[in-house]
Amino acid sequence: MLYPVNLDLSGRLIIVVGGGTVAERKVAGLLAADASVSVRVIAPQMTERLHAFAADERIDWRNERYIRGSLEGAFLVYAATDSPAINAEIAAEANACGSLVNIIDDPHASSFQVPSMLRRGDFLLTASTGGGSPALARAIRMELEQFYPPSFGMWLERAAILRAKLQEELPTSSARTEFWRTALRPDILNMIRCGELEKAEVELRHAALDIGAKSSHGSGRRA
């Protein structure tokens, strides 16, 4: 049984050993999660996309084969070569160094696994089968992609601004709770899903005014 956790990778060194398509997916996911993460790729050959990342100085490419001692200072390690024996050596060194390691061809020997992810800005959904069926996790993610389009990421940015304003406009916790209950109404979520963000925001602003008025009126009666 795995324990789910979201990691802050800023300022951390992540080492990916291998330069193939699997390594490329791992690197792309890391860079998408945190632009300030430090990613080092150890491989004598890489895919074109990884070469592009290196050319843009988004990754540190070590044009060499893995040797023991290559993982010093790593927080996370990906053993992503096409050799199970080398991956096992990488895992042994990572464990000895106290680094978390993911072995692409042996999830049960890995100290962490990466779930199938749907990212919409800061809005993140994941699906995991504990390594039992990655294909099922991908299928679930593809369903979520249809149900939560990119508009949800844009909406989250607006919602964060609204939340800050509501701390002042809605003075009580009960009023704020009522507002967010309104914000999660199916009709509001459907507006977001259809990309009608302006309309959704107008609806919520009207709701905030109504809830604020009721809250103030109630406070007046109690006085």
Backbone hydrogen bonds in HBPLUS format (Angstrom, degrees):
<---DONOR---> <-ACCEPTOR-->    atom                        ^
c    i                          cat <-CA-CA->   ^        H-A-AA   ^      H-
h    n   atom  resd res      DA  || num        DHA   H-A  angle D-A-AA Bond
n    s   type  num  typ     dist DA aas  dist angle  dist       angle   num
A0012-ARG N   A0009-LEU O   2.96 MM   3  5.28 159.9  2.00 136.2 135.3     1
A0038-SER N   A0012-ARG O   3.15 MM  26  5.95 154.4  2.22 168.7 171.6     2
A0075-PHE N   A0013-LEU O   2.80 MM  62  5.63 174.3  1.81 161.6 163.0     3
A0014-ILE N   A0038-SER O   2.77 MM  24  6.07 165.9  1.79 170.2 174.0     4
A0040-ARG N   A0014-ILE O   2.81 MM  26  6.17 164.4  1.83 165.4 170.2     5
A0015-ILE N   A0076-LEU O   3.06 MM  61  6.44 165.7  2.08 155.2 155.5     6
A0078-TYR N   A0015-ILE O   2.85 MM  63  6.32 156.3  1.91 157.2 163.3     7
A0016-VAL N   A0040-ARG O   2.80 MM  24  6.17 165.1  1.83 164.5 169.6     8
A0042-ILE N   A0016-VAL O   2.89 MM  26  6.29 159.0  1.93 152.4 158.7     9
A0017-VAL N   A0078-TYR O   2.91 MM  61  6.08 177.9  1.91 170.2 169.6    10
A0080-ALA N   A0017-VAL O   2.82 MM  63  5.52 144.3  1.95 150.5 162.1    11
A0018-GLY N   A0042-ILE O   2.94 MM  24  6.04 147.7  2.04 140.0 150.4    12
A0047-THR N   A0019-GLY O   2.99 MM  28  6.19 119.4  2.37 154.1 165.7    13
A0024-GLU N   A0020-GLY O   2.90 MM   4  6.15 151.1  1.99 146.6 155.9    14
A0025-ARG N   A0021-THR O   3.03 MM   4  6.31 152.9  2.10 143.8 149.2    15
A0026-LYS N   A0022-VAL O   3.06 MM   4  6.41 159.1  2.11 151.7 157.3    16
A0027-VAL N   A0023-ALA O   2.92 MM   4  6.17 165.6  1.94 156.0 159.4    17
A0028-ALA N   A0024-GLU O   2.88 MM   4  6.04 167.5  1.90 153.7 157.5    18
A0029-GLY N   A0025-ARG O   3.00 MM   4  6.12 156.9  2.05 146.1 152.0    19
A0030-LEU N   A0026-LYS O   3.04 MM   4  6.30 152.4  2.11 146.7 154.1    20
A0031-LEU N   A0027-VAL O   2.96 MM   4  6.22 165.0  1.98 159.4 162.5    21
A0032-ALA N   A0028-ALA O   2.98 MM   4  6.10 147.8  2.08 143.0 151.9    22
A0033-ALA N   A0029-GLY O   3.08 MM   4  6.19 141.1  2.24 138.3 147.8    23
A0034-ASP N   A0030-LEU O   3.16 MM   4  6.41 152.7  2.24 150.5 156.4    24
A0037-VAL N   A0034-ASP O   3.18 MM   3  5.55 168.8  2.19 114.6 117.3    25
A0060-ASP N   A0039-VAL O   2.85 MM  21  6.21 165.8  1.87 158.0 162.9    26
A0041-VAL N   A0060-ASP O   2.90 MM  19  6.19 153.1  1.98 143.3 151.5    27
A0062-ARG N   A0041-VAL O   2.78 MM  21  6.01 176.2  1.78 168.8 169.3    28
A0043-ALA N   A0062-ARG O   3.17 MM  19  6.43 157.7  2.22 155.4 161.6    29
A0051-HIS N   A0047-THR O   2.98 MM   4  6.29 154.3  2.04 149.2 157.0    30
A0052-ALA N   A0048-GLU O   2.91 MM   4  6.23 146.4  2.02 144.2 153.5    31
A0053-PHE N   A0049-ARG O   2.96 MM   4  6.34 151.8  2.04 147.0 154.4    32
A0054-ALA N   A0050-LEU O   2.96 MM   4  6.25 156.1  2.01 148.1 154.4    33
A0055-ALA N   A0051-HIS O   2.84 MM   4  6.10 155.7  1.90 147.5 154.5    34
A0056-ASP N   A0052-ALA O   2.99 MM   4  6.20 145.2  2.12 144.5 153.2    35
A0058-ARG N   A0053-PHE O   2.85 MM   5  5.15 162.5  1.88 162.7 157.5    36
A0057-GLU N   A0054-ALA O   2.93 MM   3  4.85 155.7  1.99 103.5 109.9    37
A0064-GLU N   A0062-ARG O   2.75 MM   2  5.62 127.9  2.03 114.3  97.9    38
A0070-SER N   A0067-ILE O   3.09 MM   3  5.87 142.6  2.24 148.3 150.4    39
A0074-ALA N   A0071-LEU O   3.12 MM   3  5.70 158.9  2.16 144.8 142.8    40
A0100-LEU N   A0075-PHE O   3.18 MM  25  6.41 158.1  2.23 156.8 150.1    41
A0077-VAL N   A0100-LEU O   2.78 MM  23  6.11 136.9  1.96 150.2 164.3    42
A0102-ASN N   A0077-VAL O   2.84 MM  25  6.29 152.3  1.92 157.3 166.6    43
A0079-ALA N   A0102-ASN O   2.83 MM  23  6.10 166.3  1.85 157.9 162.6    44
A0104-ILE N   A0079-ALA O   3.19 MM  25  6.26 174.9  2.19 156.7 157.6    45
A0087-ASN N   A0083-SER O   2.96 MM   4  6.19 163.6  1.99 157.3 162.6    46
A0088-ALA N   A0084-PRO O   2.95 MM   4  6.11 147.8  2.06 140.4 148.6    47
A0089-GLU N   A0085-ALA O   3.08 MM   4  6.42 148.3  2.18 141.6 149.9    48
A0090-ILE N   A0086-ILE O   2.90 MM   4  6.22 160.2  1.94 155.2 160.2    49
A0091-ALA N   A0087-ASN O   2.93 MM   4  6.16 158.7  1.97 146.7 152.5    50
A0092-ALA N   A0088-ALA O   2.95 MM   4  6.18 152.5  2.03 144.2 151.4    51
A0093-GLU N   A0089-GLU O   3.03 MM   4  6.35 160.4  2.07 152.3 156.5    52
A0094-ALA N   A0090-ILE O   2.90 MM   4  6.12 164.1  1.92 153.6 158.6    53
A0095-ASN N   A0091-ALA O   2.91 MM   4  6.07 162.6  1.94 150.1 154.5    54
A0096-ALA N   A0092-ALA O   3.04 MM   4  6.21 151.7  2.12 141.2 149.2    55
A0097-CYS N   A0093-GLU O   2.89 MM   4  6.15 142.0  2.04 147.3 158.1    56
A0097-CYS N   A0094-ALA O   3.16 MM   3  5.06 123.3  2.49  92.1 106.4    57
A0098-GLY N   A0094-ALA O   3.03 MM   4  6.14 113.9  2.49 138.2 154.4    58
A0099-SER N   A0094-ALA O   2.85 MM   5  4.94 150.4  1.94 154.2 150.1    59
A0098-GLY N   A0095-ASN O   3.22 MM   3  5.08 150.3  2.31  95.4 104.2    60
A0111-SER N   A0101-VAL O   2.85 MM  10  5.42 146.5  1.96 153.1 164.0    61
A0106-ASP N   A0103-ILE O   3.21 MM   3  5.33 168.3  2.22 111.0 114.2    62
A0109-ALA N   A0106-ASP O   3.10 MM   3  5.56 146.7  2.21 111.9 121.2    63
A0110-SER N   A0107-PRO O   3.16 MM   3  5.07 154.6  2.22  98.7 106.3    64
A0116-SER N   A0127-ALA O   2.91 MM  11  5.21 149.3  2.01 165.8 156.1    65
A0127-ALA N   A0116-SER O   2.85 MM  11  5.21 148.3  1.95 148.0 157.8    66
A0118-LEU N   A0125-LEU O   2.76 MM   7  5.10 156.3  1.82 160.7 161.7    67
A0125-LEU N   A0118-LEU O   2.89 MM   7  5.10 166.5  1.91 152.6 157.2    68
A0120-ARG N   A0123-PHE O   2.69 MM   3  4.88 170.6  1.70 160.9 162.8    69
A0123-PHE N   A0120-ARG O   3.01 MM   3  4.88 155.2  2.07 123.3 121.2    70
A0132-GLY N   A0129-THR O   3.03 MM   3  5.34 162.7  2.06 113.2 116.4    71
A0136-LEU N   A0133-SER O   3.01 MM   3  5.40 126.4  2.30 108.5 121.1    72
A0137-ALA N   A0133-SER O   3.26 MM   4  6.69 157.7  2.31 151.1 157.3    73
A0138-ARG N   A0134-PRO O   2.94 MM   4  6.22 155.1  2.01 149.7 156.2    74
A0139-ALA N   A0135-ALA O   2.94 MM   4  6.17 152.3  2.01 143.7 151.6    75
A0140-ILE N   A0136-LEU O   2.95 MM   4  6.22 156.2  2.01 152.2 157.9    76
A0141-ARG N   A0137-ALA O   2.99 MM   4  6.23 156.1  2.05 144.1 151.1    77
A0142-MET N   A0138-ARG O   2.93 MM   4  6.20 152.1  2.01 147.4 154.7    78
A0143-GLU N   A0139-ALA O   3.12 MM   4  6.44 145.7  2.25 141.1 149.8    79
A0144-LEU N   A0140-ILE O   2.97 MM   4  6.30 156.5  2.02 150.0 156.7    80
A0145-GLU N   A0141-ARG O   2.89 MM   4  6.19 142.8  2.03 145.8 156.5    81
A0146-GLN N   A0143-GLU O   3.13 MM   3  5.40 128.9  2.40 101.1 113.3    82
A0147-PHE N   A0143-GLU O   3.19 MM   4  6.52 150.5  2.28 144.0 152.6    83
A0148-TYR N   A0144-LEU O   2.75 MM   4  5.77 149.4  1.84 155.9 161.9    84
A0152-PHE N   A0149-PRO O   3.08 MM   3  6.13 169.3  2.10 133.6 135.2    85
A0153-GLY N   A0150-PRO O   3.00 MM   3  5.49 134.3  2.21 112.1 123.1    86
A0155-TRP N   A0151-SER O   2.85 MM   4  6.04 149.5  1.95 143.0 152.4    87
A0156-LEU N   A0152-PHE O   2.98 MM   4  6.11 148.8  2.08 140.5 147.7    88
A0158-ARG N   A0154-MET O   3.39 MM   4  6.80 156.2  2.45 143.3 148.8    89
A0159-ALA N   A0155-TRP O   2.76 MM   4  6.02 159.3  1.80 156.9 163.9    90
A0160-ALA N   A0156-LEU O   2.98 MM   4  6.16 148.0  2.08 144.3 151.3    91
A0161-ILE N   A0157-GLU O   3.39 MM   4  6.71 151.4  2.48 140.7 147.0    92
A0161-ILE N   A0158-ARG O   3.10 MM   3  5.23 118.9  2.49  97.8 112.3    93
A0162-LEU N   A0158-ARG O   2.91 MM   4  6.24 162.5  1.94 155.1 160.4    94
A0163-ARG N   A0159-ALA O   2.81 MM   4  5.96 155.8  1.87 146.7 153.5    95
A0164-ALA N   A0160-ALA O   3.22 MM   4  6.47 154.3  2.29 140.3 145.5    96
A0165-LYS N   A0161-ILE O   3.16 MM   4  6.50 158.0  2.21 149.5 155.1    97
A0166-LEU N   A0162-LEU O   2.85 MM   4  6.06 153.2  1.92 154.0 162.1    98
A0167-GLN N   A0163-ARG O   3.27 MM   4  6.51 134.6  2.49 142.1 151.5    99
A0168-GLU N   A0165-LYS O   3.04 MM   3  5.68 147.3  2.15 112.5 120.7   100
A0169-GLU N   A0165-LYS O   3.09 MM   4  6.36 160.7  2.13 145.7 151.9   101
A0170-LEU N   A0166-LEU O   2.91 MM   4  5.35 163.8  1.93 136.8 140.6   102
A0176-ARG N   A0172-THR O   3.13 MM   4  6.47 156.9  2.19 146.8 152.9   103
A0177-THR N   A0173-SER O   2.87 MM   4  6.06 153.1  1.95 146.1 153.9   104
A0178-GLU N   A0174-SER O   2.99 MM   4  6.19 155.6  2.05 143.4 149.5   105
A0179-PHE N   A0175-ALA O   2.99 MM   4  6.24 150.2  2.08 142.5 150.9   106
A0180-TRP N   A0176-ARG O   3.02 MM   4  6.32 166.7  2.04 153.4 155.1   107
A0181-ARG N   A0177-THR O   2.99 MM   4  6.17 141.1  2.15 141.8 152.9   108
A0182-THR N   A0178-GLU O   3.07 MM   4  6.33 146.5  2.18 140.4 148.9   109
A0182-THR N   A0179-PHE O   2.94 MM   3  5.05 118.7  2.33  96.7 112.3   110
A0183-ALA N   A0179-PHE O   2.86 MM   4  6.25 148.1  1.96 145.5 155.8   111
A0184-LEU N   A0181-ARG O   3.36 MM   3  5.39 144.5  2.50  94.9 104.3   112
A0185-ARG N   A0182-THR O   3.02 MM   3  5.30 163.2  2.05 116.9 117.5   113
A0188-ILE N   A0185-ARG O   3.08 MM   3  5.34 121.7  2.43 105.4 119.5   114
A0189-LEU N   A0185-ARG O   3.03 MM   4  6.33 167.3  2.04 161.8 165.4   115
A0190-ASN N   A0186-PRO O   2.88 MM   4  6.02 146.9  1.99 143.8 153.2   116
A0191-MET N   A0187-ASP O   3.10 MM   4  6.34 146.5  2.21 137.8 145.7   117
A0191-MET N   A0188-ILE O   3.10 MM   3  5.13 119.4  2.48  95.5 110.2   118
A0192-ILE N   A0188-ILE O   3.11 MM   4  6.50 157.3  2.16 150.8 156.4   119
A0193-ARG N   A0189-LEU O   2.89 MM   4  6.13 158.4  1.93 146.3 152.7   120
A0194-CYS N   A0190-ASN O   2.94 MM   4  6.14 143.3  2.08 143.0 152.0   121
A0196-GLU N   A0191-MET O   2.76 MM   5  4.96 148.5  1.86 159.7 151.7   122
A0195-GLY N   A0192-ILE O   2.96 MM   3  5.01 157.7  2.01 105.3 112.0   123
A0200-ALA N   A0196-GLU O   3.04 MM   4  6.30 158.0  2.09 148.2 154.7   124
A0201-GLU N   A0197-LEU O   2.89 MM   4  6.09 156.5  1.95 149.6 155.9   125
A0202-VAL N   A0198-GLU O   2.96 MM   4  6.23 157.5  2.01 151.2 157.0   126
A0203-GLU N   A0199-LYS O   3.03 MM   4  6.28 161.6  2.06 149.8 154.4   127
A0204-LEU N   A0200-ALA O   3.04 MM   4  6.29 155.7  2.10 145.7 152.1   128
A0205-ARG N   A0201-GLU O   2.89 MM   4  6.11 151.5  1.97 148.7 156.7   129
A0206-HIS N   A0202-VAL O   2.99 MM   4  6.24 158.5  2.04 151.9 157.2   130
A0207-ALA N   A0203-GLU O   2.97 MM   4  6.21 154.3  2.03 142.5 150.3   131
A0208-ALA N   A0204-LEU O   2.83 MM   4  6.06 151.9  1.91 144.7 152.2   132
A0209-LEU N   A0205-ARG O   3.04 MM   4  6.32 155.2  2.10 145.3 151.1   133
A0210-ASP N   A0206-HIS O   3.00 MM   4  6.30 161.8  2.04 152.1 156.6   134
A0211-ILE N   A0207-ALA O   2.86 MM   4  6.04 166.3  1.87 154.4 158.4   135
A0212-GLY N   A0208-ALA O   2.82 MM   4  5.88 157.6  1.87 145.4 152.4   136
A0213-ALA N   A0209-LEU O   2.89 MM   4  6.05 154.8  1.95 145.7 152.5   137
A0214-LYS N   A0210-ASP O   2.98 MM   4  6.22 162.5  2.01 149.4 153.9   138
A0215-SER N   A0211-ILE O   2.89 MM   4  6.05 155.3  1.95 146.1 153.5   139
A0216-SER N   A0212-GLY O   2.94 MM   4  6.12 158.3  1.98 148.1 153.2   140
A0217-HIS N   A0213-ALA O   2.87 MM   4  6.04 159.4  1.92 149.8 156.0   141
A0218-GLY N   A0214-LYS O   2.84 MM   4  6.01 155.9  1.89 145.1 152.1   142
A0219-SER N   A0215-SER O   2.98 MM   4  6.20 150.5  2.07 140.7 148.9   143
A0220-GLY N   A0216-SER O   2.91 MM   4  6.19 147.4  2.02 142.6 151.8   144
A0221-ARG N   A0217-HIS O   3.04 MM   4  6.41 152.5  2.11 148.9 154.9   145
A0222-ARG N   A0218-GLY O   3.13 MM   4  6.39 159.7  2.17 147.6 152.6   146
A0223-ALA N   A0219-SER O   3.07 MM   4  6.30 142.8  2.22 140.9 150.9   147
